[in-house]
């Protein structure tokens, strides 16, 4: 997690934001190709398998 993301998490915590909002921010994936390739979300894994199967 980048420093800016950590700062944003602290802001949400100090503002009294609901836990759901804080957790959503923490668990958001990175945007773009890097985020798509480095995710551990099982739904995104499935999409990668399907894309690979079509490629082959």
PyMOL commands that set and color helices and strands:
alter all, ss='L'
color gray80, all
select helices_A, chain A and resi 3-14+19-27+32-38+42-55
alter helices_A, ss='H'
color red, helices_A
deselect
rebuild
show_as cartoon
